Amino acid sequence: MPSDGPPAARGSAIARPSVGAPLEEQVWPATATLDDDGVLRLGGLRVDELADRFGTPTFLLDEDDFRARARAWRAGFPDGDVYYAGKAFLCRAVARWVAQEGLSLDVCTGGELAVAASVGFPPERLLFHGNNKSVEELSRAVAHGVGRIVLDSFVEIDRLAGIARAAGIRQRVLIRVTPGVEAHTHEYIATGQEDQKFGFSLASGAATAAVGQVLGAADALELVGLHAHIGSQIFDTAGFGLAAHRMVGLLVTVRDEHGVELPELDLGGGLGIAYTGEDAPLAVEEVADRLHTIVGKECAGAGLAVPRLAVEPGRAMVGPTTVTLYRVGTVKELPGLRTYVSVDGGMSDNIRTALYDARYTARLVSRPGSAEHHVVTLVGRHCESGDVVAHDVPLPADVAPGDLVAVPATGAYHRSMASNYNHVGRPPVVAVRAGAARVIVRRETEDDLLRLDVDDVDDVDGAAGEGSKPGEAGR
Ligand SMILES: *Cc1c(COP(=O)(O)O)cnc(C)c1O
């Protein structure tokens, strides 16, 4: 029953072929294909079999896609450094892939540093940033031999200088600058004054003052360059271009005021990805070209040697590589209002919908389903009405309990932002590649959750040590 009404009207049927409808290329991982019986394949494996093997919900990560993206970034910056932003999603396997593909790694906490260290990630290829790194974290980073630490405040300059001096090390550092360019999705805002917690403002002169302070601590700190990160989910090169222009301007100021030419310029991450068929992300090659052109031109104009460029993609590296596989539990049709399709995960594995009103697509992936589609709200299992996985997604009208539904583009800021809300264990991450699947982060169990709970009284009567503790059955 095709509808002529506005698209995505509540509960409406829309004209949209389902049987054999192609996968929208930009939102599904590179190896995604559909079998004739409507089952999605990833890395050569059928998701119905993966669901039987690993349960649901599960994050399925296409390892070949991840590695191909890593190589594309590497190729885009052959004379520079590509730091994978670990906060998007980090585990030991991913840290290893990043190392193997010749990339560097950007960490923002001691925890992320610990993951890198646990697989022997080359310390000199690590960069540590953040606005409030603790003394303990800074000390650990210095002792570990982290290649670059990004200084974010005046107090941190003194703090790190003290730590490096005590350790007898001259630590390489960058200075985080807020260039007054704030980019989000399709727009960027150019401002003079910045109001944010990160970095040193360029416009106020704080950035040049920071350069002076770091140069004054040259016995302990080696200033190698400047760093900026202007936002996330960016679809336009204009914001990157303006930031690059301003950062080169600052390199010129530093040369003129302090007599030093800083050899490195890190322009951060932020490149957007497609969450729905309407998003048109920029190609890595295009961004690389644009940044090289702008920096090259500005430097030539100012008589400055072109600095070594660094970028820090997170979302654009891992976001498109992963789909979340859910099983449908209930379908609730509210006549005249909408249909709620509930899956076995939700805001504990995808907080972006509730937090940023993010948009997603979803697809029935265990069978073709009826040709007629209904626009439904895909919701989770949590006790919270804002627990929405995807707003207004077309699904076959006969979607039913037991079906598998996949949501693509969930590799970045999903597992890494997952929670245990309602005492739900976080889903596993399963890497698929060339017909083989392996768990790289296992599913969290109730035992895992109870292990953190240190009440030493075992039963409601207050008797210690008499009940059986989880995981200690048969005691
Ligand atoms: C978050 C962040 C990134 C990665 O951002 P994406 O949007 O995931 O590419 C890179 N650099 C810094 C400093 C960040 O804070």
The ligand as an ORCA input file, in Angstrom:
! r2SCAN-3c Opt
* xyz 0 1
  C      37.617     12.840     19.497
  C      38.922     13.258     18.980
  C      39.365     12.750     17.758
  C      38.560     11.825     16.888
  O      37.404     12.430     16.412
  P      36.511     11.698     15.293
  O      35.369     12.609     15.107
  O      36.122     10.376     15.860
  O      37.362     11.552     14.084
  C      40.622     13.145     17.328
  N      41.393     13.984     18.057
  C      40.991     14.474     19.256
  C      41.879     15.389     19.991
  C      39.747     14.143     19.758
  O      39.354     14.640     20.916
*
